[in-house]
């Protein structure tokens, strides 16, 4: 079967550090110094309190599947999901390297980094 | 200020085409506009307010209004995806109530079918300036798997089944058999829905709406003008809007903005869900209908699957006749935006002009609801309540 290919993510001035860390197999998330809350996707301005004092924190990399769907109408079928990280935020991702029929909501998963077409890396998840 | 009773839907027209390789999008907008104006008994020179959304080529209203050579004093190009046109009716009512225009024209048109667009199953990057793009597009987010994730979560939390979802399509097909313009006119069974190819779990092909070319238009006007026209009087009595977003990473996929837009519309209209005789409910996918029916208050949260089962949405059979034109699931989803046709069929029902096989007897109170965008990420939500007087 053909390999799923990941497009190079769009990098913006707000997300350069995130994608650089991903190349080093580290998952960064943002936390607000003012209100203390995590958020996703990463922003310079906190979506909870509008503070500009947000900081990068390395996530533990563990999570559970909040929801998922196996896209069968694609050249290479894939499993899209929302994973709830240990830090509480829900991020969109893919579940990889497992039989799709076994994926379940609530399942424990762990981050891994998949190569993108342009030489970067993308956080995906595998069963823990 | 309330819009209750301030505006009337005097003209409604659904373009009959479902495949238009020989027409331009602009032509479809203008043909739909002409149809709605003729339906109302008005002309383009009566129009002083114009409304369109992102399906209209060009910047905001400019190109379409210029093509039709309109002379305007009020415009609005609010774009909340497929729910835009319900919002436009509400905004037109506000503008009319405030004296900003007298005759508002709303149009929609598009040709995704002729253009071979993989509407639901192709991942699209969008504008790289959208901050979420890097965190969604690479994972293959499409329209279909976004709604499918909402369906999976609904099943997980409430025990909703694929059979229950299939009943939404079955009901739509019972209605579409009477619509000569519908794309899919064959009545289908629950078993046929479940046997259709899986698109993205748990949504089968027949859980998904059609991809069609076409368009539609509405004319909204003030009471004095509406009473001078030779059409049944359909009055807007309640409206609500509530877009819902991803919550900074704390989203809940089990409900939509309909929870708030519906409540606002019912409060303004002064009626309850149990009073509604006919409902147009946005049906991009079967799951969309189930979640919205709960959020609008037709049943408790989590009970939508049981509510739609066993023909409860079939006109003449069930408690809540819905989408009697066949809806997006069977009839038409022009420009991949179903809000326009939702209003049009509600107007037909209130006028008593739906097909006799699906007409709700003595229909005087109807609801139309639209969802636009993706319920899995960011979506618009707009509800309208209308009455026949």
Interface residues (C-beta under 8 A of the other chain):
Chain A: X6 X7 X8 X9 X10 X11 X12 X14 X15 X19 X37 X38 X39 X40 X41 X42 X43 X46 X47 X48 X66 X67 X68 X69 X70 X71 X72 X73 X74 X78 X80 X81 X82 X88 X89 X90 X91 X92 X93 X94 X105 X106 X116 X122
Chain B: X121 X125 X128 X131 X132 X133 X134 X135 X136 X137 X138 X139 X140 X141 X142 X144 X145 X148 X149 X150 X151 X152 X153 X156 X197 X198 X199 X200 X201 X202 X203 X248 X249 X250 X251 X253 X376 X377
